[in-house]
Every structure is written in C-alpha cells, then in structure tokens.
Amino acid sequence: MDSNFPIILCELRKEKGLSQKDAAAQLGISQALLSHYEKGIRECGQSFLLRVADFYNVSTDYLLGRSKNRNDIQIWDAGIFDEYSDFKPSSKTMLKAAFSIVNRLRENESLKNSTLETTLAIEFYKILLIHAMAGNIPKNWVGRACVDGEICCNTTFLAGIDQACYSTLLPAINAEPCPADEPVPETVKILVECAENYIMKHLSENVPPMPLEFAR
C-alpha cells in the first residue's frame, strides 16, 4: 500500500466532517481498524479500497497518491476544458462554465463538501421542477413534488426551496470574500451575455411601459 494512503484517508474523512466512529460505521468496519488504516499500522484489502473510493467519490489512484485528480470528472475537466474556444452557448459551453463555477466555489472553505453539493442540488431541483411543469421531462422525476401525476408547486413549496438553498449558504455569508474583479472564464462570459441579452429582449417585448405617474 502506498505510504500516502493513510494521510489521504484521514484527510478525506476530516473534509467530510466525520469522526472516526461515524466514518467507520458507514464504511462497515470497526473504529479501531479504521484508526489502524489511518495511522498506517495495517494495510487494507482491495474490497475496502474500492468501498472508500465510492464513499468519498474519488479514484483509487487518488487514494494511493498516484494521481492529483480526485475522480474521472476532474481528469476530463483538466484534459479538455483548459482552452476555451466557444463563441456561442452550447451544451459543451454550459458544462465548461459549470466546472469553472464549481471549481471557484470549492476554493471557499465555507462552501466545501456537502454544503456546496446540497446548494447545487437544490438549484438543479428548481430546473427540474420548471421543465417538469412545462412537460419537457417526466413529472415523476421531481419526487415528492409530484402527487398522483400532478406537480404540487404552490408558493409555500417554492418558498421552501429558496429558504433551503439560502440556509445552506449561511456558513459562507461571513466568509472572506473573493476578489471583486478577476479574469472571467470565457464560457461563463458567453452564458452571462446570452442570458442578459435574452432577458432584456424579453422585457422590452413583454413588459408594458411604465405608467407616467410612476415614471416621474
């Protein structure tokens, strides 16, 4: 077993905010055995190595210290997303932008691990609801929001989604802010410009002129 494995195993557990007792229980071993693995006293078998890789969502190569990329997605990201050559929005552009945003967010200590993942999951859930209500995806994809084949999306439920997302961000509110200005990833710039142009076009076509008494 690589000498880096005990250190990496311990760091992954701490990143996830788990005690040895909790991590051992979820990995199906005793706390004493996990302690031995983390201290390098004992070597684990292949089945445990694979279990740990799945549990922490990393590759076995990362666990063994043979790769700096935690998983296949990061390898893919590093391999094809280094150079930006998009000039208009596409599925590929959105993937690139998403990776750029997530990587930037991961630099914030208060948003690491489950907090960031939960926030992104809730935001993605909003997209699922919108498309399910529009009939673009099956309604049963949205889980408990769908009752008897219909989507129950009242204002209370929607407010609950926003509140849940906001609550996951609370730890980061008092965190050290990132620089106000820095280079914008090209794909993020493309998507922002596209969205803003569309919104302004939509407003100009669909929003009625402001009444004269309010314009003064």
Helices and strands as residue ranges (DSSP letters): H 5-15, H 20-27, H 31-39, H 46-56, H 60-63, H 72-80, H 91-106, G 109-111, H 114-134, G 139-145, E 146-147, E 150-151, H 155-173, H 186-206, H 212-215
